[in-house]
């Protein structure tokens, strides 16, 4: 049995998760013991099943994985038309999965508020490099001057719009490729986002680090397919 199947809401999320979970240091970043991950075997993502589809049908989509995977992680955004809100989404998806036969302690449902871009602002220097900005540019300060990141906020109020705006500061041509770069490089130890913390804590429960500190000597995993400079995920 493989350790975890990921149910992801869109192709952009799949690209970012593949970049993060195939990192050689992913177990250290999460603070857990090493675990196997293959984006070809361990991810369910269908173009026809975005955030609302994940909400309604994740338990049905994951039914074939009951015989191949021990645990399930469902990740989707909170912000979509007619969304019932993060709490209701998480409760309903979890209830459906448990009713479908997944053990409660082997399920986690992560609802990102408002959406995936909220996780991209874990380190301004990483964002700077991903957007191919001038090294001397302070992206955080520039967004503040543009009234997109008020002082005292841990992340921009509208993370998605902030990424789009910051694209104009540098030479990056693809938002998805910039996000992929951030996921492959950022140190997430200081990430305070509650949804990310929920995901991280799930892996710590499922794969406890060795008492001496473990979790930092993870095996190198196969790298995800790379995209050309002009390609979009």
Residue pairs with C-beta under 8 A, 6 or more apart in sequence:
1 68
1 69
1 70
2 36
2 38
2 41
2 42
2 68
2 69
2 70
3 35
3 36
3 37
3 42
3 69
3 70
3 71
3 206
3 207
4 35
4 37
4 42
4 69
4 70
4 71
4 72
4 73
4 206
5 42
5 43
5 44
5 62
5 65
5 68
5 69
5 71
5 72
5 73
6 17
6 21
6 42
6 43
6 44
6 73
6 75
7 44
7 45
7 54
7 58
7 61
7 62
7 72
7 73
7 74
7 75
8 14
8 17
8 43
8 44
8 45
8 54
8 75
8 76
9 45
9 49
9 50
9 51
9 53
9 54
9 75
9 76
9 77
10 45
10 50
10 51
11 45
11 47
11 233
12 116
12 176
12 179
12 233
13 45
13 75
13 116
14 39
14 43
14 45
14 233
15 176
15 179
15 180
15 224
15 227
15 233
16 116
16 119
16 179
16 180
16 182
16 183
17 39
17 43
17 75
17 183
18 39
18 43
18 224
19 180
19 181
19 183
19 184
19 224
20 26
20 29
20 183
20 184
21 37
21 39
21 221
22 37
22 39
22 221
22 222
22 223
22 224
23 29
23 184
23 221
24 218
24 219
24 220
24 221
25 216
25 218
26 37
26 218
26 221
27 33
27 34
27 35
27 207
27 209
27 214
27 215
27 216
27 217
27 218
28 215
28 216
28 217
28 218
29 187
29 188
29 189
30 200
30 203
30 204
30 215
31 200
31 203
31 204
31 209
31 215
32 200
32 203
32 204
32 206
32 207
32 208
32 209
32 215
33 207
33 208
33 209
33 210
33 214
33 215
34 207
34 215
34 217
34 218
34 219
35 203
35 206
35 207
36 42
36 221
37 221
38 221
38 222
39 224
42 69
44 61
44 62
44 65
46 53
46 61
49 57
49 61
50 80
51 76
51 77
51 80
51 83
52 80
52 81
52 82
52 83
54 74
54 76
54 93
55 76
55 89
55 92
55 93
58 74
58 93
58 96
58 97
59 93
59 96
59 97
59 99
59 100
59 102
60 100
62 72
62 74
62 97
62 100
62 102
63 100
65 72
66 101
66 102
70 106
71 106
71 107
71 108
71 206
72 97
72 102
72 106
72 107
72 108
73 108
73 109
73 110
73 199
73 202
74 93
74 97
74 107
74 108
74 109
74 110
75 110
75 111
75 112
75 199
76 89
76 93
76 110
76 111
76 112
77 111
77 112
77 114
77 115
77 116
78 85
78 86
78 89
78 111
78 112
78 113
78 114
78 115
79 113
79 114
79 115
83 89
84 92
86 111
86 113
86 195
89 109
89 111
90 109
90 110
90 111
93 109
94 104
94 107
94 109
97 107
97 109
98 104
98 107
105 205
106 206
108 198
108 199
108 202
110 195
110 196
110 198
110 199
110 202
111 195
112 118
112 119
112 193
112 195
112 196
113 194
113 195
114 158
114 159
114 160
115 159
115 160
116 179
117 159
117 160
117 162
117 163
117 179
118 155
118 159
118 193
118 195
119 191
119 193
119 195
119 196
120 127
120 159
120 163
120 179
120 182
120 183
120 186
121 127
121 154
121 155
121 156
121 159
121 162
122 182
122 186
122 187
122 188
122 190
122 191
123 186
123 187
123 190
124 138
124 139
124 140
126 181
126 182
126 185
126 186
126 187
127 139
127 166
127 178
127 182
128 135
128 137
128 139
128 170
129 181
129 185
130 172
130 178
130 179
130 181
130 182
130 185
131 139
131 166
131 167
131 169
131 170
131 171
131 172
131 178
132 170
132 171
132 172
133 139
133 166
133 169
133 170
133 171
134 169
134 170
137 169
137 170
139 166
139 169
140 149
142 166
142 169
143 149
143 156
143 162
143 165
143 166
144 150
144 151
146 165
148 156
148 157
148 158
148 161
148 162
148 165
149 155
149 156
149 157
149 162
150 157
154 192
155 193
156 162
163 175
163 178
163 179
164 175
167 175
167 178
172 178
173 229
173 230
174 230
174 231
174 232
174 233
176 232
176 233
177 227
177 229
177 231
177 232
177 233
180 227
180 233
188 196
188 200
191 197
209 215
227 233
